[in-house]
Amino acid sequence: MQATELRDKTCIPCEQGGEPLKGETLQDYAEAVDQWHVVDDHHIVREFEFDNFKQALAFVNRVGELADNQGHHPNICFTWGQAQVKLYTHKVDGLSEADFVMAAKIDALA
């Protein structure tokens, strides 16, 4: 799987009680967005660096607009010159394809 394949998809909501990605399947998705770090097989996180506060804020606002359009909302923490984005799917309490789709779309914004 490649990041471009993920970027072209739309985030599809998961069903309550579905299973999170695990094992080889999780690894395949993680390799497609290799700047993101898988943490405890539960969520993915990436740090973005910017030259100043204004650029970081603009990026966060673009991510927020994308999130609303996709119906998949990350946790975002930002400060002067930095933004950290964390993704996971609440309904499965772990990672789903939608998280990796969002990660690829966010990478395209950076």
N, C-alpha and C positions, 0 to 999 in steps of 0.2 A: 504494500500500500504506500502511496505517496501523498505528500502534503497537498498537492494540487487536487487529487481525488477528493480528499476531505473538504478542502476549501469550497469545492463546487457543490457540496451537499447542503441540505437544510437540516437544522437541528430538529429532530423528531422527539416529541415527549416520550418518556419511558412510562411503562405501566407500573403502578404501585405493586410492590412485591416482586418485581423483576430481579434478575440476578446481575450483579456488577461484573465487569470484565475481569478475567483472571488469567494467569499463566501465559501461554504462548500468544493467545489472542491479544491480551493486554500489551505484551511486548511488541507485537506487530504495530499496534496503534502508536505506542510510545516512540518507536523508531521513526515514524512518519513526521513527528513534531519533536525532533531531537533536542531542541533548545528548552523544552519543558522537562521538569523533573517529576518523576512519579514518587510520591511519598506514601509509604506504608500500603501500597496497592489501593489507596483510598482516594487520593486527589492528585492533581497535577498543578505545578506552580512554575511561574517564570517571572524573573525580574527584568524590567526594561529600564534603560538609562537614557537620560535626556540632558540637554545643555542647561536647562533652567526650569523653573517652576511652571512658567506659561506653557512650555512644550509638553511637560508631564500632564498638566491639566487638560490640554487639548486632546492628548492621546486618551486619557480617561474618559472624556466626553464622547469621543468616537467609539470607544469600546462600549460605553453605556447605550449609545444609539443602536449599535449592532446587536447588543444583548436584547434590547426591547424588540427589535425586528425579528430576531431568531427565537424569542421566548425562552432564552436560556441565560441566566444571570450569574456572572462570576462574583466572587468576593474580590474587591479591589482596595488596595491600600496605596496611597501615594503621598509623596513629600517632594521637596525641592529636588528636581532632577531624577526622580525615581518613581516607578510604579511597579507594584507587585500584583500579579493576577493569579488567583487560585480558582480552580474549577473542579467540581464534582457534581454528581447527580443525587440530590436529596432523596428522591423516591426509591433509589436502590442502595442508598448509603455507601456509595462508591463511585466507580468510574463507568461511564457508558460511552457509546460511540459519539453521542452529542457533545461530550466534553472535548473530544479530540477534533470534532468538526469546528467547535468554537475556537479552540486553540489555533487551528490552521487559519481561520478567518482573522483572528486577532493578530497573528504573525503578519498577515498581509497588510494590516493597518500600520504596523510599526515602521 
